[in-house]
Amino acid sequence: MGLFSFLKRKNDDAGVRDWPPPESRLRGEPSRLDTEAERERQREIARATAAKIDEIELAFASDMFDDEPAWGSGVRRPAAGVAPAEHDIPPQAAAPASAPAIDESAILYANGQPDAAEQLLRACLPTLGRAERLPWWMLFDLYQADGREEAFESVAIDYASHFETSPPAWKPLPAAPAATAAARPGPGLAAVEAFAPRIDASVAAPLKRVLDAPAPVVRLDFGRVTAIDADGAACLLAALQQLRGAGRELVLAGADTLLATLRPMLAIGQRDASPAPWLLLLELLLLTGREKQFEEAAMDYCVTYEVSPPSFEAPLYVSTAAPAPGHGDRFMLPAVVSGPETSLLAAIDAYALERETLVLDCSRLARIDYAGAGSLLARLDAHGAAGRAVELRELNHLVATLLRLLGAGDGVRLYPHRY
């Protein structure tokens, strides 16, 4: 029965019960429904009302029930993740309506005042946040950069309820605390591997090239993957474990695509199958920080192979990103940009040599201060004036708002990550 069926039934019953309407006019007064045209007009109004209810019901049901698929009733399989969206070239950041609270909170956060920025964003949710989603997105990014999962989940529930949509997933940004900032790799050209639609044993060679590369950051893009066999899973698992064990900076693009490819391969209780796909699933859940899903899958793995379940270890230097629409290399920005860093600007200049398109990957950029943003935009504008296309991809919404506020124009295109 539809969500609004009870409304239609009540209206329909009332229509049958009250038609023709009771004779309430005074004797000698002309009836308002004496003509056939008036009766037909009333019928048209009733039909239009019913059609509108059907339309609202369909839209509401689509938003409310378009969730993850349930576990099957046959062979039980691990819980399915959200199907990845098609990632073509993402839309550039659209400038929202002028909102002082938005601009001020971006400046406060850039200047190292996250608590004040949080208070301002939360205060504007009942007003500006009623129709505008940007303050919600900025708040999500603030919590993820600070590692505040409970606060994130609380606001995510309110967001989902208010906009009648699925709550965003927790994907913490790779913030750089003072204790570990010195050990973090700096900016530079990433070692990039975009995997073919099928991953098999032949993946060993490109993985070795990535592992041997001197680049400070490794970016693995699974956006095109549609199939993987046990040998390919074993090779990829070994590479991911080696990267994690060595403390290499890692960006996983399209991780949900690979997870969605792996899950149908796994059947709980079938211990004659290779454990490599199971272990790769667990490694991906660990690297993407999904502790609850990891624990559930670990118990299923334990039941299947009658071994002790592996334990969850929070990853240190891992971030996630959307699959890249192209196959060019990217320049990885650091977690924090503070002041006019000459070494960063020089590295960008070196990256720009002999390139017509500059793609700066901001997936691990948690914060950029006011001075750093100004000097970065000035240098990027110079490259744009020289005829190069400049793109900043996977920006968090706090940084994107600041750059837009400082006048990032057509020469520097901004692509915030999606919620």
Secondary structure as UniProt FT lines:
FT   TURN            3..4
FT   HELIX           5..17
FT   TURN            27..28
FT   TURN            32..33
FT   HELIX           36..65
FT   HELIX           100..110
FT   TURN            111..112
FT   HELIX           114..124
FT   TURN            125..127
FT   HELIX           128..130
FT   HELIX           134..146
FT   HELIX           149..163
FT   HELIX           178..181
FT   TURN            182..183
FT   STRAND          188..189
FT   STRAND          191..194
FT   STRAND          198..199
FT   HELIX           201..203
FT   HELIX           204..212
FT   STRAND          217..221
FT   TURN            223..224
FT   STRAND          227..228
FT   HELIX           230..245
FT   TURN            246..247
FT   STRAND          249..253
FT   HELIX           255..262
FT   HELIX           263..265
FT   TURN            268..269
FT   TURN            271..272
FT   HELIX           276..287
FT   TURN            288..289
FT   HELIX           291..305
FT   STRAND          318..321
FT   STRAND          331..332
FT   STRAND          336..337
FT   HELIX           342..352
FT   TURN            353..354
FT   STRAND          357..361
FT   TURN            363..364
FT   STRAND          367..368
FT   HELIX           370..385
FT   TURN            386..387
FT   STRAND          389..395
FT   HELIX           397..405
FT   TURN            406..407
FT   TURN            410..411
FT   STRAND          412..416
//
